[in-house]
Amino acid sequence: MVSILLILVLLPQVFSKMRIANCNTTGDPLSILHQYYQPGEHIIAAIFSQIYKCSRPITFENIPSNDIFEDLIYFSASRTYQSSMEIVSTRGRFIPNYKCDNKNDLVAVIGGPQSYTCVHMAEILSAYKVPQLTYGCVPMMINRAQGVFSYQTFPNEALQHVGILQLLMYFRWTWIGVISQTEMNEYAERFVQNALPIFLQSGICIDFIERTPILSFSTQITETQNSVAKTGSIIMRSSANVILVYGEIDTMIVLRILLDISEFEDLSMKTKGKVWILTAQMAFTSLPFQRNSDIHFLHGALSFASHSKELFGFQKFLQMRNPTSEKEDGFIMDFWQQAFNCLFRKTMADDTDEKICTGEEKLESVPGSVFEMSMTGHSYSIYNAVYAVVHALDAMRLSHLKHESRVLLNQLWQLHHFLRGISFNNSAGEKISFDQYGEIIAGYDITNWVTFPNQSFLQVKVGNIIPKTPTGKGFTIHEDAIVWPQTFKQTPPLSVCSDKCSPGYGRREKEGQPFCCYDCFPCPVGKISNNKDTDDCFQCPEDHYPNKEQNLCLPKVQSFLSYEEPLGISLSIFALSFSFITVLVLGIFIRNRNTPIVRANNRNLTYTILISLLLSFLCSLLFIGQPHKVTCLLRQPAFGMIFSVAISCVLAKTITVILAFKATTPGSRMRKWMGESLAASIVVFCSIVQATICNVWLLTFAPFPDFDAYSVTKEIIVECNEGSVTMFYCVLGYMGFLAIVSFTIAFLARRLPDSFNEAKFITFSMLVFCSVWLSFVPTYLSTKGKFMVAVEIFSILASSTGLLSCIFFPKCIIILCRPDLNKKEYLINRRK
């Protein structure tokens, strides 16, 4: 491949004829300028054809030094500097900084595509203020002065970086390999230093960055092969299915060598299973021994290319090209011999049997791997560069005609002003202009490589990247039009370091590896991940809970002890049943209020106890149903007060029994304590203490409805928050204190005469009461939700039932079943 091509715009001595040109002449700029010159006088030598593709290195020893083409393929700075000096010197005589020939003045240089060659040229050409138009590189000029005289018909390099990143993001290729040129190449190093960090910030991981040497024909072939073999080995071991090749015009040679070596080392299947992303600076090139090498590894590759369009007449122009008609083209003869594998008679030895070139061979018969007949990005850039110079010359000519001044040969640096402001439509109808930095305002095409068994290929346009539009949509890709490598069976390939973590799993980075490489782990209990590749699991909202697979949040149901569920129904029936029994017992005692057994046990205290027990059974219903503000305020204080009254009455009854027996002793002073006032005082005093505790509780930390979304996984517990747990246990503690005092006194009175003596029954009832509530505390603390409420309801019902059954059922049996025992005579006899 020709590395760089100089197009020298030559002005003859008769340039002054332009001053008298007809200003009304119209037509193509080239045609206009040609009107003022005789045949044989070259106003411009322009190349509209392809950059020639050669299957062996080109030598130029036989090219005349006065040809309008000079080649800088020698891969050395010194050679580039020398050639640059030659084109600004007298033609045919290399005398640096000396020019005595004014027939062929240099106006502009169109060069490319290697970046380093362009930079070396600019160091010389900028000193002479010669415009330099580059078509295949984006050189970083050493100083601002060089940049002033440099123009680029190659799109902005940063736009290509954006396009590559958006292409990777579109297909979610987060694990790629990078092949770039050596650190000595400033163009490649600028990509590695500036663009790859942006890729990393966008979530793209790099498996490897492999460098390739700048291909030189002076390089030892073994060294090149060893370097390429090492790269091939790294690619083979890589799990990345996408390889980004950021190279220049000769990098394709290295890739083809890589493929040839892989066939010997059994890597071919590995390399063919990759998607190659090629940059716009690259083109299909090859060495002689690669002419018949397999190019199928490029099948399905994606390539960026300078935006181009097919030009009318371009195909016909190529078909007319041949060595006999292009006398001054020093390249075409060498190209022709290599493209058609023949020799011209004047270059052959007498005894050779090589095929003879006739010059009538057809370029369209050459395989695409040798020569492309279509308009490529490089060719389109050269075409636009030539016409930019032509339009700038025409604009400068018209400007001087307008001011009736003459264009002096030593003032052609004024062309820069017109080049900067040039704007025209080319023959394809596209607008060509440069921005403030001398870069053409254009984008990139994205092409898809489709190869065929006959060593030909097509590059099909499947997308583009253009400078940002007002809508912000500068990147376009037509996924359906892409042909993928056969390994992927026409499905977009995946290129990730680790398989995606399924929903329900989080990912953890592997130690010592890029962040794209990770292990998947199940979400902890209570957390979920509902997307693939979630960095970390997260908690559901408090009103939701994770499902079994931990990939979805389900709404929690509100939970409380309701009247509709079996447990609530059972407790309600139990409470109402014993409320009814309590009412019956109260009715029996009222009906038999004048019998000895009722009168002997203080009727008022008995009625008070029974009413308290009735209220206790009914109080349990406040705990069933959805908690509200009123029920939360009432249920615990009401329960505490009612039970305190009941136990206070039991305590008063116990004390009354003891005093009654003590008062019958002769000379006892207990008589003065006897009476209903003592019992009433005990009940009132004990109840006031509990009432005080409840009031303090309600005034300071009153209970309120609350929602507990954390205690039970799948439920939101609707409950009454006690406000102050301390006050709640103070209420329970005070009831327990009264119960223990009653139990102790009743236990001490158990040996008194047992006729109508309630001490034994009270002792047993208090034992039941204390047992229930001592069991309540640990059970209450170990349960959650509605079951906690059920435990408290059960404790209330059980302790109330214990009091009712232990104190009153024996008396009811006597009243109803043994009326003979409910007589005063029996009471007197038992006392005796």
Secondary structure, 3 states (H helix, E strand, C coil): CCCEECCCCEECHHHHHHHHCCCCCCCCHHHHHHCCCCCCCCCCCCCCCCCCCCCCCCCCCCCCCCCCCCECCCCCHHHHHHHHHHHCCCCCCCCCCCCCCCCCEECCEEECECHHHHHHHHHHHHHHCCCEEECCCCCCCCCHHHHHCEEECCCCHHHHHHHHHHHHHHCCCCEEEEEEECCCCHHHHHHHHHHHHHHHHCCCEEEEEEEECCCCCCCCHHHHHHHHHHHHHHHHHCCCCEEEEECCCCHHHHHHHHHHHHHHCCCHHHHHCCEEEECCCCCCCCCHHHCCCCCHHHCCCEEEEECCCCCCCHHHHHHCCCCCCCCCCCCHHHHHHHHCCCECHHHCCCCCCCCECCCCCCHHHCCCCCCCCCCCHHHHHHHHHHHHHHHHHHHHHHHHHHCCCCCCHHHHHHHHHHHHCCEEECCCCCEEEECCCCEECCCEEEEEEEECCCCCEEEEEEEEECCCCCCCCCEEECHHHCCCCHHHCCCCCCCCCCCCCCCCEEEEECCCCCCCCEEEEECCCCEECCCCCCCCCEECCCCEEECCCCCCEEECEEECCCCCCHHHHHHHHHHHHHHHHHHHHHHHHHHCCCCHHHHCCCHHHHHHHHHHHHHHHHHHHHHCCCCCHHHHHHHHHHHHHHHHHHHHHHHHHHHHHHHHHHHCCCCCHHHHHCCHHHHHHHHHHHHHHHHHHHHHHHHHCCCEEEEECCCCCCEEEEEEECCCHHHHHHHHHHHHHHHHHHHHHHHHCCCCCCCCCCHHHHHHHHHHHHHHHHHHHHHHHHCCCHHHHHHHHHHHHHHHHHHHHHHHHHHHHHHHHCHHHCCHHHHHHHHC
